[in-house]
Each structure stands twice: as C-alpha cells, then as structure tokens.
Amino acid sequence: MSSFETNSRGGQILIIVIDGDPSVRRALKRLLRSAGYQSAVYASVKDFMKEALPEACLLIMDSQASDPNGCDLLKALSAKGLPIILTTAHDRQTIKARAMSSGAVAFLQKPFEDQVLLEAIREGISKALPY
C-alpha cells in the first residue's frame, strides 16, 4: 500500500507497539509501515512510559510486556478511548479474560496472520476515530 492511513486531522495514524521480542517488534514495524501506518515500538511498558508521544490511535501490546504497570496502563489508556490489541504466545483463558476486562478491543494468540492483525487494527481505529 503506497498511501498512508490518516486520522481525522489529516495526520498519519500512529500505532504504539510494546513487545519484549526484538524480532516481533521489527516484523510489526515493517507490517504497519507497509499498511500505511506510522509506529513507535518499545520493549516494555517501562520504556514506553519514559517518552511523551504525540497522540496515538491504537496500542498493540504483548501480554508478557504487561509488567506491574501494564494492567494499570491498559486500564488508563482504555479509559481515555485508546483501542488496545493484546497479543500473547500463551493460550490461557485467564490472560484473555484479564485483557478484555482491562479494555482490550482484541486478543490475538501468536503466531497470528498479518491480515487478522490488520483487520483488528481497522476495527479498533474505526471505534476511536470519528471519520
């Protein structure tokens, strides 16, 4: 895709990625760029919280990156209307239940297909942005 996805103010949509695996961060950054999204990637919630960022449109976070501040971060960002997609390599219902109760709009088990993630992103953004 050569065009960029834009928000209601005409700016490029920013997606935050928090994942402890460097190869996953690189792959998601490439996928998001190829789909027309801008991204900022972090290894942990702690790293993410060190920076003041422009307004993001969506957060993709690995459940293992959800250190003690992670659940609080999910709830706080969800309360502000930021769509959150939680990913995990573990198939545990407790993780999914916690994610959904924290406000996640989608829960994806790794490995997931690119198109599944992109569809979850489109759905999440459509709920957040007034087009």
Backbone torsions as a table, in degrees:
resi	resn	phi	psi	omega
1	MET	NA	126.3	-177.7
2	SER	-93.9	-23.5	179.4
3	SER	-86.0	159.4	-179.7
4	PHE	-103.7	142.9	172.7
5	GLU	-72.2	136.2	-178.8
6	THR	-124.1	155.8	177.2
7	ASN	-88.9	-176.6	-174.7
8	SER	-65.3	-18.3	177.9
9	ARG	-96.9	8.0	176.8
10	GLY	86.2	-1.9	178.5
11	GLY	-83.4	157.1	179.0
12	GLN	-68.4	138.6	-178.8
13	ILE	-68.5	128.3	179.4
14	LEU	-102.5	126.2	176.6
15	ILE	-115.9	128.9	178.3
16	ILE	-92.7	135.3	176.4
17	VAL	-121.1	126.2	174.4
18	ILE	-122.7	113.3	-179.4
19	ASP	-153.6	135.0	-178.0
20	GLY	-73.8	-15.6	-176.9
21	ASP	-92.5	115.4	-178.0
22	PRO	-59.2	-35.1	-179.5
23	SER	-69.2	-35.1	176.8
24	VAL	-67.9	-42.8	178.8
25	ARG	-59.8	-45.3	179.7
26	ARG	-62.9	-45.0	-178.4
27	ALA	-63.6	-43.2	179.9
28	LEU	-67.5	-38.5	177.9
29	LYS	-60.9	-44.0	178.2
30	ARG	-64.6	-44.8	-180.0
31	LEU	-61.2	-47.1	-178.8
32	LEU	-63.1	-42.0	177.6
33	ARG	-61.4	-44.3	-178.7
34	SER	-66.5	-23.7	178.2
35	ALA	-91.0	0.6	175.1
36	GLY	94.1	14.4	180.0
37	TYR	-104.7	150.2	170.5
38	GLN	-89.1	147.2	179.1
39	SER	-139.5	155.9	171.3
40	ALA	-130.2	126.9	-174.4
41	VAL	-114.9	144.4	-177.6
42	TYR	-139.6	149.9	179.6
43	ALA	-82.6	-22.3	-176.6
44	SER	-155.9	165.5	175.0
45	VAL	-60.8	-39.4	179.7
46	LYS	-58.6	-45.8	178.0
47	ASP	-62.3	-42.9	179.8
48	PHE	-60.8	-42.6	-175.2
49	MET	-73.3	-10.5	177.6
50	LYS	-74.6	-20.2	-173.6
51	GLU	-111.8	145.0	170.2
52	ALA	-96.0	118.8	-175.8
53	LEU	-111.5	158.1	171.5
54	PRO	-63.4	168.6	-176.8
55	GLU	-59.4	119.1	177.5
56	ALA	-88.5	156.8	179.3
57	CYS	-104.4	-17.0	-175.9
58	LEU	-165.4	150.4	177.5
59	LEU	-122.8	130.5	171.7
60	ILE	-113.0	121.0	-174.9
61	MET	-136.1	134.0	174.6
62	ASP	-75.3	138.4	-178.0
63	SER	-62.2	-28.1	178.9
64	GLN	-75.8	-20.1	176.0
65	ALA	-78.4	-7.9	-177.4
66	SER	-80.8	73.0	177.4
67	ASP	-67.0	-172.8	-177.1
68	PRO	-51.4	-29.8	177.5
69	ASN	-82.5	-12.8	-174.3
70	GLY	-62.5	-46.8	179.8
71	CYS	-64.4	-40.7	177.3
72	ASP	-63.4	-41.4	178.7
73	LEU	-62.7	-45.9	178.9
74	LEU	-56.8	-48.5	-178.4
75	LYS	-63.9	-43.7	-178.6
76	ALA	-64.6	-46.0	-179.0
77	LEU	-69.9	-37.5	177.4
78	SER	-64.1	-40.4	178.7
79	ALA	-63.0	-27.7	177.7
80	LYS	-84.6	-0.3	177.7
81	GLY	92.5	9.6	179.0
82	LEU	-81.0	119.3	177.3
83	PRO	-66.6	140.1	-177.7
84	ILE	-127.2	130.4	173.0
85	ILE	-110.3	121.1	179.2
86	LEU	-101.6	134.9	178.7
87	THR	-118.5	156.0	178.0
88	THR	-156.9	152.7	173.0
89	ALA	-96.3	-1.8	-176.5
90	HIS	-109.7	133.1	-179.4
91	ASP	-98.1	77.3	178.0
92	ARG	-124.2	130.4	-179.4
93	GLN	-63.1	-29.8	-179.5
94	THR	-64.7	-36.4	178.3
95	ILE	-66.8	-45.9	-179.9
96	LYS	-62.6	-43.9	-179.9
97	ALA	-62.3	-42.8	178.9
98	ARG	-64.0	-41.1	-179.7
99	ALA	-62.5	-48.3	-176.7
100	MET	-68.9	-35.1	178.4
101	SER	-73.0	-20.3	177.1
102	SER	-84.6	-4.7	176.2
103	GLY	106.5	10.0	178.6
104	ALA	-64.4	141.7	177.5
105	VAL	-89.5	-17.9	178.4
106	ALA	-153.6	154.4	178.9
107	PHE	-134.8	115.8	-175.7
108	LEU	-118.4	131.3	176.9
109	GLN	-90.6	131.0	177.6
110	LYS	-76.0	146.0	-7.9
111	PRO	-78.1	145.8	178.2
112	PHE	-121.9	156.5	178.8
113	GLU	-75.0	144.8	178.5
114	ASP	-53.1	-44.6	-176.6
115	GLN	-65.0	-31.9	177.4
116	VAL	-65.3	-44.9	177.9
117	LEU	-64.7	-45.9	-178.9
118	LEU	-61.7	-37.0	176.9
119	GLU	-67.1	-42.0	177.2
120	ALA	-62.4	-38.7	176.9
121	ILE	-62.3	-49.2	179.6
122	ARG	-58.4	-43.5	179.5
123	GLU	-64.6	-43.7	179.8
124	GLY	-63.2	-45.0	-179.8
125	ILE	-65.4	-38.3	-179.8
126	SER	-62.7	-27.8	177.2
127	LYS	-79.1	-23.6	-174.7
128	ALA	-95.6	-32.2	-174.7
129	LEU	-104.2	131.5	176.9
130	PRO	-82.9	92.8	177.8
131	TYR	-90.1	NA	NA
